[in-house]
Amino acid sequence: MSSLTPLIWLLTILPLFIFAFINVKKVNLKFLLFFVLYFLADCYLQQFSQRYLSLEFIGLKFTWIGKILSLILALGIVFSVSKNDREEIGFTSKGNSKQQLKFGILFFLGFLLFDVVFKLILFPKGGTFDFETFAFQATMPGLTEEIVFRGISLWLLDKAFLPKWNVKGIKFGWGFFIVTILFGVGHGVFMTEDYQFKIDIITIIYLTLISSLSLGVLRKFSGNLIYPILGHNTINIINAIIRIL
């Protein structure tokens, strides 16, 4: 993957930033800049670690080091801010009301059920069990990506574009839409080392409308990152199970 790919991701969602600027009366440019710097730092940290710190020489095919470094960077930021900011990031055991939590869980489970049925029909079957696959999918993606996307990035963007829509007592804003779509774009758009642009529209749409949206709603209505982390890893484990049926 070319080092230009993270920049392409941001350029892809540039129209969303433009819409946000137009529709939000006062934009906090400082937090918007922090978001861009953090997002690029995380992307390049993972990208370069995969390139230069690969564990393939000991038989590990997943990006363990990249995810661990991403987690270290995220935790460094989380513990450098105030307690109130940590709670806004979602790094807390506190949550919203039981009614809001119930809505978030049911919303997520409904999308998860659709996701499972859809993949049972379309996913290739007959793979073999691989311990590393299950160990990785049960831990790292949810733990790191939720803190990055629906934790720090969402927090920074909500600071940049103050949420103005109220849904069942929960504030939503442009930050939510940007993060939700960016997650899908980050999995479906890339540039190869020889500068060939690749885009998987189906992946972008599906991950945005099913996985990213449901995890984002779960994050908002639960009030912390615990539930989306568990939900994210659940999705990944189910994916791995379906492939070996």
N, C-alpha and C positions, 0 to 999 in steps of 0.2 A: 504493500500500500504506500502510495506517495505521501511525502510529508505535507503536501498541499491539501490533502483530504480534509483535515479539520477546518481549514479555511473555507473549503467548498461547502462543508456542512453549514457554516454560519452564513455564507452567501445564499445558500438555498432557502433559508428561512428569513432572509433580509426583508421580504415583503411584510412578514408579521411584525418585525420591528418598526417598519414604516407605519403600518396601521396603528400600532400601539402609540407611536409618537403623535399621530393625528388625533387619536381618540382620548388620550390622557392629557389633562390640563397642564400638569406639572410633572416633568420627568426628572428623576434624580440621576444625572449623568455619571456621578461618581460610582454608584452601585452598578450601573450598566457597564462601565469600564471594568469594574472588579469582576463581573460575571465573565466578560470576554477573556480577561487575563487568566482567570481560574480555569475556565473551560479549556482554553488552549494549553495551559500548563499541564492539566490532567491528561489531555489527549496525547501530547508529545511525550510526557513521562511514560505512558503506557506503550506508545509506539516505539520509542527508542529502546526501552527496556526489552521489548519483544525482539528487537533487531540485534541488540548487543548482549543481552543477559538471558538468552533462551536456555531452557533446561532440557532441550531435546537430547543433549549428550548423555543424560541419565534416563532417557526414555519417557520424559513427561512432555506431552504435546500441547497442553493448555498454558495460557499466559499467567501462571501463578505469580511470578515476580512483578509483572505489570500491575496486576490487581492489588497485590500487597502494597506496592509503592503508591498506587492511587488511594488506597485506604489510609496510608500514613499521611499523605498530603491532606486528605479530607479531615482526618482527626486533628492534624496540626491547626487547621483553620477553626474547627469546631471548638477546640479548647483555648483558642486565642481570643475568642469573643466573650461577651458577657453571658451570664446565666440566662438572661431573658432572650438573648439572641439564639442561644443553643436550643431553647425551647421552641423558638420560631422556626429554626432549622428542622426541628422534629427529633432532636437528640435528647429525648426525655421519656420517662415512663408514664408521665401524665398524659391524659387524653381528653377527648371531648365527652359529651354526655352519652349515656348508654343508648339513647335513641339514635343519635348521630352515628355512633359506632356501628350499631346494628344496620343502619341504612348502608353505610360504607361496605360492610362485610357482605351483605346480601347483593349489593350492586356488583361487587367483585366476583362473588360466587356464580352469579348469573352469566357473566362474561366468561368465566372459567369453564362452565359447563358447555357453552357454545364452542369454546376453544378446543376442549377435549373431543367433542363429537366431530368437529371439523377435521381435526388432525387424525383421528381414528380412521376417517374415510380417506384422507389424502396422503398421509405420511407413509413412506416406504417402511415395510416391516421386515422382520427376519434378521435383524442385526444381532450381534453377540454382546453379552454383558461385559462392560469395561469398568473396573473399579474407579479409575481416575476420573472418568466421565461423570460418574455419580457423585464422587467426592467434590469435584469442582463445581458442578451444577447445583449442588445442595448448599453451597457456601458462598463462593466468591462473587458471582454476578449480582445476586440480590444485595449482598452486603455492600459492595462498592458502588454499583450503578444507582441504587436508590439514594445513597448518601450524596452522590454526585448530582444526579438529576433532580429528584424530588425532595432533596434535602438542601444542600448549599445553593445549587443553581436556582431552584424555585424561590428560596429565601432572598437571594440577591435581586432576582427579577421582580419579585413582589415589592422590594424596596425601591427599585427603579421605576416601576409602573404600579402605583398603589391599586390594589384590588378594589373594584367598585360594585361587583355583582354579588347579591346575597342569595344563596340557595340553602334553604332549611337552616339558616343561621350560620352558614359557612361562607366566608368571603372568597370569591374567585376573581381573578384578573387576567391580564394579558400574559403574565408570567406563566400561568398554568397552561395556556394554549401553546406558548412558545416551547416550554419544556416537553410537553406531550408530543408535539410534532418533531422536535429535535431528536427525541429518542428514536422515533421511527426512521428519520433521515439518517441518523448515525448508524443504523443497521442495514440501510438499503442503498446508500450512495458512497462511492469511493473512486479514487483514481489510482491506477496501477503504477508500478515503478517506472514503466515506459510511457506514462502520461496518457493512458487510455481511460476515458471517463466511463464508468459503469453505474447504471442506475436500475434498481429492481423496484418498480412501481408497486407491485403486489405486496412485497415485503413491507414497504413504507406504509401503505394504506392499512394493511392488516395489523401490523405492530402498533401503529398510531391509534387506530380505532378500537382495538381489542385489548392488547396487553398494556400499552402505555396509558390509555384513557382509564381503564379499570383500576390500575395501580395508583394513578393520580387521584382519582376519586376516593379510593381507600385511604390514601395518605391524608387528604384533606379532612375526611369525615372521622378518621381515627384520632387525628391530632398529633400523631408521632410517626416515626419511621419503622417501628417494630413490625406493624402489620404489613406494610408494603414490602419490606425485606422478606418476610416469611412468604408472602404471596408471590413475589418474584421467583424465589427459589422453588416454590411449589410448581409454578408453571414450567420451569426448566427441568425439574425432576420428572414431571409427567411426560414432557417431550422425550426424555431419554428412555422412559419406560415404554412408551408407545413404539419407539423405533426397534425395540427388541421383542415385541410380541410375536 
